């Protein structure tokens, strides 16, 4: 709920704090942002979202695929990693007023909120902030968990989140803004990053000519997070039998959706057997926030 996260947000125009009143978020300088009827708010400034925002069709395919439980082992592994590495001092940490507060978890590029909800289930005192560039995804994230508030924001811009408020930042298949992640993390906070591994979605990648994971993926992750200290790395791998409909959804929900013609994909999938075994393979990285991070001006 937005009411639970407003204290952690910052105005994207002037960086002042925000308050929730009369169906909108407003700062002391008078900038206002209307809350949508679905319970989320757009804190994206400018006339339009980038063209890379997930479309309604991509979001629907992802929601259906995840609801079927195909990536549940990854959600479980992610929740376990956050449990293991959430800074101990965060649990029960108080604000300036001494109020008891649990961990604050930011889900960057949250999509439908599926993974953030799994983590919040594992951390019963935590509060979740979920943001994505796609308003279609954020509409779903706003309803993903009662302790999660959702808003539209661009990970490449200064985030509308206060300095040093997050105990954990999650980044699952999303772009990584190292300086901003460092700014919003508290000292000793953790950044948890999930990326697909080389063999992910084999043999579908080869048979359908999908986008593949390049060899330099791990190097690019490290380069984007200079200053962070890697404290743990985990491999998550499992097999999943997929129906023809599942295969279509897993293609349409990811980056290959931008490059694959729908009619061609349909004809290719019709040649598949009723069930196709596919590999799900991921790398899960846990980083500690930089020893010295400075708030952005």
C-alpha positions as a printed NumPy array, in Angstrom:
array([[  0.   ,   0.   ,   0.   ],
       [  1.245,   3.496,  -0.831],
       [  0.446,   4.681,   2.686],
       [  3.037,   2.231,   4.023],
       [  5.86 ,   3.396,   1.753],
       [  5.27 ,   7.146,   1.313],
       [  7.805,   7.993,   4.051],
       [ 10.527,   6.35 ,   1.959],
       [  9.71 ,   8.192,  -1.271],
       [ 11.101,  11.444,  -2.663],
       [  9.631,  13.888,  -5.149],
       [ 11.137,  13.151,  -8.578],
       [ 11.156,  16.872,  -9.38 ],
       [ 12.726,  18.49 ,  -6.314],
       [ 13.737,  15.537,  -4.058],
       [ 11.543,  16.818,  -1.212],
       [  9.616,  14.313,   0.891],
       [  6.122,  13.265,  -0.156],
       [  2.847,  12.92 ,   1.728],
       [ -0.336,  11.114,   0.752],
       [ -3.426,  13.306,   0.766],
       [ -6.734,  13.435,  -1.111],
       [ -5.826,  10.722,  -3.595],
       [ -2.428,  12.095,  -4.564],
       [  1.169,  12.311,  -3.419],
       [  2.381,  15.868,  -2.827],
       [  5.634,  17.428,  -1.716],
       [  6.243,  20.632,   0.209],
       [  7.052,  22.451,  -3.02 ],
       [  3.599,  21.743,  -4.425],
       [  4.435,  19.018,  -6.95 ],
       [  1.59 ,  16.501,  -7.137],
       [  1.144,  12.967,  -8.475],
       [ -2.295,  11.405,  -8.716],
       [ -2.861,   7.912,  -7.359],
       [ -4.501,   5.618,  -9.914],
       [ -7.62 ,   3.697,  -8.96 ],
       [ -5.556,   0.485,  -9.006],
       [ -3.544,   1.85 ,  -6.07 ],
       [ -0.273,   2.81 ,  -7.744],
       [  1.236,   6.178,  -8.617],
       [  3.417,   7.301, -11.5  ],
       [  6.528,   9.154, -10.349],
       [  7.865,   9.258, -13.881],
       [  8.468,  12.79 , -15.105],
       [  8.344,  13.705, -18.771],
       [  5.786,  13.196, -21.514],
       [  6.082,   9.463, -22.068],
       [  7.767,   6.268, -20.94 ],
       [ 10.683,   4.832, -22.931],
       [  9.823,   2.423, -25.722],
       [ 11.384,  -0.419, -23.75 ],
       [  8.515,  -0.522, -21.243],
       [  6.756,  -3.894, -21.252],
       [  3.524,  -3.901, -23.231],
       [  0.174,  -5.178, -21.906],
       [  0.655,  -8.407, -23.893],
       [  4.116,  -8.999, -22.411],
       [  2.874,  -8.345, -18.897],
       [ -0.129, -10.656, -19.344],
       [  2.099, -13.452, -20.672],
       [  4.461, -13.047, -17.717],
       [  1.651, -12.997, -15.173],
       [  0.135, -16.2  , -16.582],
       [  3.487, -17.98 , -16.811],
       [  4.517, -17.077, -13.266],
       [  1.077, -17.893, -11.836],
       [  1.484, -21.423, -13.199],
       [  4.484, -21.858, -10.876],
       [  7.148, -22.47 , -13.513],
       [  9.634, -20.134, -11.812],
       [  8.593, -20.932,  -8.242],
       [ 11.988, -22.564,  -7.484],
       [ 13.679, -19.302,  -8.399],
       [ 11.301, -17.294,  -6.193],
       [ 12.047, -19.675,  -3.315],
       [ 15.806, -19.395,  -3.843],
       [ 15.586, -15.613,  -3.994],
       [ 13.544, -15.433,  -0.791],
       [ 16.053, -17.723,   0.953],
       [ 18.979, -15.572,  -0.199],
       [ 17.341, -12.406,   1.11 ],
       [ 16.552, -14.155,   4.414],
       [ 20.174, -15.241,   4.717],
       [ 21.66 , -11.856,   3.888],
       [ 19.197,  -9.239,   5.103],
       [ 21.25 ,  -7.082,   7.524],
       [ 20.493,  -8.24 ,  11.101],
       [ 20.294,  -4.667,  12.37 ],
       [ 17.457,  -3.951,   9.955],
       [ 14.932,  -6.151,  11.726],
       [ 13.282,  -4.044,  14.376],
       [ 15.15 ,  -0.911,  13.325],
       [ 13.355,   2.243,  14.362],
       [ 12.787,   5.527,  12.615],
       [ 13.491,   8.963,  14.014],
       [ 10.351,   8.689,  16.106],
       [ 11.498,   5.39 ,  17.6  ],
       [  8.698,   3.493,  15.882],
       [  9.372,  -0.207,  15.347],
       [ 10.054,  -0.889,  11.682],
       [ 11.08 ,  -4.026,   9.885],
       [ 13.314,  -4.28 ,   6.826],
       [ 12.646,  -2.168,   3.758],
       [ 12.975,  -4.102,   0.487],
       [ 13.117,  -2.272,  -2.848],
       [ 12.26 ,  -4.333,  -5.934],
       [ 13.828,  -2.534,  -8.901],
       [ 12.235,  -3.355, -12.239],
       [  9.669,  -5.337, -10.277],
       [  7.411,  -6.32 , -13.152],
       [  4.221,  -7.816, -11.744],
       [  5.662,  -7.985,  -8.208],
       [  5.879, -11.785,  -8.217],
       [  9.378, -12.021,  -6.75 ],
       [  8.912,  -9.146,  -4.343],
       [  5.814, -10.83 ,  -2.939],
       [  7.767, -14.068,  -2.386],
       [ 10.431, -12.178,  -0.454],
       [  7.866, -10.349,   1.678],
       [  6.239, -13.678,   2.526],
       [  9.63 , -14.815,   3.834],
       [ 10.159, -11.586,   5.828],
       [  6.933, -11.066,   7.798],
       [  7.965,  -7.648,   9.179],
       [  9.285,  -6.224,   5.907],
       [  7.812,  -3.49 ,   3.733],
       [  8.233,  -3.603,  -0.037],
       [  8.686,  -0.807,  -2.57 ],
       [  8.129,  -2.068,  -6.116],
       [  8.77 ,   0.033,  -9.193],
       [  8.891,  -0.557, -12.919],
       [  8.919,   1.538, -16.065],
       [  5.789,  -0.244, -17.345],
       [  2.538,   1.027, -15.861],
       [  0.887,  -2.189, -17.053],
       [  3.227,  -4.197, -14.826],
       [  2.911,  -1.789, -11.903],
       [ -0.879,  -2.116, -11.939],
       [ -0.383,  -5.777, -11.063],
       [  2.459,  -5.14 ,  -8.614],
       [  0.206,  -2.8  ,  -6.64 ],
       [ -1.992,  -5.827,  -5.85 ],
       [  0.766,  -8.414,  -5.471],
       [  1.156,  -8.183,  -1.68 ],
       [ -0.54 ,  -6.239,   1.15 ],
       [  2.844,  -4.956,   2.393],
       [  3.991,  -3.772,  -1.023],
       [  3.503,  -0.313,  -2.501],
       [  4.063,   0.198,  -6.224],
       [  4.961,   3.131,  -8.448],
       [  6.125,   3.846, -11.977],
       [  9.752,   4.964, -12.246],
       [ 12.721,   4.616, -14.573],
       [ 15.73 ,   2.778, -13.144],
       [ 18.048,   4.877, -15.34 ],
       [ 16.925,   8.155, -13.803],
       [ 17.436,   9.372, -10.215],
       [ 15.085,   7.148,  -8.252],
       [ 12.176,   8.78 ,  -6.366],
       [ 13.366,   7.105,  -3.158],
       [ 15.049,   8.717,  -0.172],
       [ 18.702,   8.342,   0.741],
       [ 19.787,   5.268,   2.745],
       [ 16.288,   3.89 ,   3.347],
       [ 16.564,   0.362,   1.889],
       [ 17.932,  -2.671,   3.696],
       [ 17.706,  -4.781,   0.538],
       [ 17.493,  -3.872,  -3.137],
       [ 16.376,  -6.652,  -5.5  ],
       [ 17.102,  -6.594,  -9.205],
       [ 15.649,  -9.575, -11.064],
       [ 16.294,  -9.506, -14.847],
       [ 16.265,  -5.7  , -14.737],
       [ 18.774,  -2.97 , -15.643],
       [ 21.176,  -2.039, -12.84 ],
       [ 21.84 ,   1.542, -11.769],
       [ 24.774,   1.041,  -9.408],
       [ 25.127,   4.637,  -8.138],
       [ 21.415,   4.958,  -7.379],
       [ 21.258,   1.547,  -5.713],
       [ 24.203,   2.594,  -3.526],
       [ 22.464,   5.854,  -2.627],
       [ 19.197,   4.299,  -1.48 ],
       [ 20.819,   1.427,   0.451],
       [ 21.572,   1.792,   4.13 ],
       [ 25.15 ,   1.109,   5.306],
       [ 25.622,  -2.651,   5.284],
       [ 22.592,  -3.138,   3.05 ],
       [ 22.417,  -5.851,   0.434],
       [ 21.851,  -5.817,  -3.299],
       [ 20.506,  -9.096,  -4.722],
       [ 20.818,  -9.484,  -8.488],
       [ 19.391, -12.328, -10.586],
       [ 20.424, -12.889, -14.197],
       [ 19.772, -15.733, -16.633],
       [ 22.667, -18.17 , -17.106],
       [ 24.057, -19.285, -20.449],
       [ 21.925, -22.439, -20.7  ],
       [ 18.671, -20.724, -19.691],
       [ 15.696, -21.847, -21.8  ],
       [ 17.668, -24.51 , -23.586],
       [ 16.715, -26.036, -26.026],
       [ 14.09 , -23.379, -26.838],
       [ 16.713, -20.728, -27.571],
       [ 18.269, -22.864, -30.271],
       [ 15.071, -24.275, -31.741],
       [ 13.218, -20.945, -31.885],
       [ 16.227, -18.721, -32.581],
       [ 15.671, -16.619, -29.452],
       [ 17.994, -14.044, -27.918],
       [ 20.684, -15.817, -25.91 ],
       [ 22.751, -14.849, -22.87 ],
       [ 26.136, -13.529, -23.948],
       [ 29.401, -14.818, -22.507],
       [ 30.258, -11.466, -20.914],
       [ 27.077, -11.263, -18.806],
       [ 28.753, -11.723, -15.42 ],
       [ 31.497,  -9.262, -16.318],
       [ 28.901,  -6.651, -17.268],
       [ 27.078,  -7.202, -13.96 ],
       [ 30.304,  -6.564, -12.042],
       [ 31.147,  -3.517, -14.157],
       [ 27.733,  -1.971, -13.559],
       [ 28.143,  -2.353,  -9.801],
       [ 31.6  ,  -0.981,  -9.157],
       [ 32.143,  -0.279,  -5.469],
       [ 29.791,  -3.033,  -4.33 ],
       [ 31.412,  -6.014,  -2.635],
       [ 30.251,  -9.452,  -3.752],
       [ 29.527, -11.614,  -0.695],
       [ 27.779, -14.633,  -2.214],
       [ 26.929, -16.222,  -5.553],
       [ 24.41 , -19.009,  -6.07 ],
       [ 23.402, -21.075,  -9.064],
       [ 19.722, -21.903,  -9.502],
       [ 18.931, -24.572, -12.07 ],
       [ 15.89 , -26.763, -12.619],
       [ 13.985, -28.425, -15.421],
       [ 10.434, -27.532, -16.315],
       [  8.088, -29.315, -18.717],
       [  6.311, -26.736, -20.865],
       [  3.183, -27.07 , -22.959],
       [  2.984, -25.33 , -26.315],
       [  1.025, -22.521, -24.645],
       [  3.716, -22.229, -21.946],
       [  6.435, -21.994, -24.584],
       [  4.587, -19.146, -26.278],
       [  4.192, -17.298, -22.979],
       [  7.836, -17.621, -21.918],
       [  8.92 , -16.205, -25.281],
       [  6.343, -13.395, -25.302],
       [  7.145, -12.274, -21.752],
       [ 10.863, -11.689, -22.335],
       [ 13.209,  -9.652, -24.537],
       [ 12.695, -11.977, -27.5  ],
       [  9.134, -10.62 , -27.714],
       [ 10.567,  -7.475, -29.316],
       [ 12.309,  -9.461, -32.041],
       [ 10.091, -12.446, -32.76 ],
       [  7.212, -12.254, -35.218],
       [  4.047, -13.652, -33.618],
       [  2.896, -15.6  , -36.664],
       [  6.315, -17.161, -37.177],
       [  6.492, -18.096, -33.499],
       [  3.044, -19.691, -33.613],
       [  3.93 , -21.853, -36.618],
       [  7.207, -22.947, -35.039],
       [  5.579, -23.91 , -31.749],
       [  2.881, -25.952, -33.466],
       [  5.625, -28.337, -34.557],
       [  6.632, -28.973, -30.936],
       [  5.425, -32.058, -29.031],
       [  2.613, -31.576, -26.519],
       [  5.185, -31.156, -23.73 ],
       [  8.741, -29.873, -24.147],
       [ 11.399, -30.202, -21.424],
       [ 13.22 , -26.891, -20.908],
       [ 16.037, -25.797, -18.624],
       [ 15.691, -22.847, -16.266],
       [ 19.11 , -21.621, -15.207],
       [ 20.015, -18.473, -13.281],
       [ 22.843, -16.811, -11.371],
       [ 22.011, -15.126,  -8.087],
       [ 24.521, -12.556,  -6.819],
       [ 24.519, -10.91 ,  -3.388],
       [ 26.47 ,  -7.68 ,  -2.945],
       [ 27.132,  -5.482,   0.074],
       [ 26.528,  -1.768,  -0.323],
       [ 29.668,   0.318,  -0.899],
       [ 31.531,   1.36 ,   2.231],
       [ 31.221,   4.951,   1.125],
       [ 28.21 ,   6.01 ,  -0.942],
       [ 27.182,   9.612,  -1.308],
       [ 23.616,  10.876,  -1.811],
       [ 23.011,  12.379,  -5.223],
       [ 22.758,  16.151,  -5.352]])
